[in-house]
Amino acid sequence: MKKKPVIDDETFENLLYLSRLSPESTNKETLASQVRQIVDYFEVLSKYAGDENPYDAYPAIPAEVLRGNDVGPAFVPADLKQMTPEFKDGYFRVPGMLGNDDHR
């Protein structure tokens, strides 16, 4: 029979600190019980863990396949003015989102 791992007081205090829980605000025995339940749950999950590498789900892409860092021509303001009438003085006009009094 496999011996269950025991969480010592120092580890428990570190867990409380990391979780921003205070033993003064909650019953320490209740917290300890909940921590034991979480550890037990991870033991159940570890039974189903395989030996496969989780990173194999995301195969590596060789750098040669990715697009290059070539800089192409940018839009010039004259081109943007032809694309939309909402371009004026170097900016796009967009609908107001905050503080818009047009809804009255």
Secondary structure as the mmCIF struct_conf table of DSSP 4:
data_model
#
loop_
_struct_conf.conf_type_id
_struct_conf.id
_struct_conf.beg_label_comp_id
_struct_conf.beg_label_asym_id
_struct_conf.beg_label_seq_id
_struct_conf.end_label_comp_id
_struct_conf.end_label_asym_id
_struct_conf.end_label_seq_id
HELX_LH_PP_P HELX_LH_PP_P1 LYS A 2 PRO A 5
HELX_RH_AL_P HELX_RH_AL_P1 ASP A 9 LEU A 18
TURN_TY1_P TURN_TY1_P1 SER A 19 ARG A 20
TURN_TY1_P TURN_TY1_P2 PRO A 23 SER A 25
BEND BEND1 THR A 26 THR A 26
HELX_RH_AL_P HELX_RH_AL_P2 LYS A 28 LYS A 47
TURN_TY1_P TURN_TY1_P3 TYR A 48 TYR A 48
BEND BEND2 ASP A 51 GLU A 52
HELX_RH_3T_P HELX_RH_3T_P1 PRO A 54 ALA A 57
BEND BEND3 TYR A 58 TYR A 58
HELX_RH_3T_P HELX_RH_3T_P2 ALA A 63 VAL A 65
BEND BEND4 LEU A 66 LEU A 66
HELX_LH_PP_P HELX_LH_PP_P2 ARG A 67 GLY A 68
HELX_LH_PP_P HELX_LH_PP_P3 PRO A 73 VAL A 76
HELX_RH_AL_P HELX_RH_AL_P3 PRO A 77 MET A 83
TURN_TY1_P TURN_TY1_P4 PRO A 85 GLU A 86
STRN STRN1 PHE A 87 LYS A 88
TURN_TY1_P TURN_TY1_P5 ASP A 89 GLY A 90
STRN STRN2 TYR A 91 PHE A 92
BEND BEND5 LEU A 98 GLY A 99
HELX_RH_3T_P HELX_RH_3T_P3 ASP A 101 HIS A 103
#
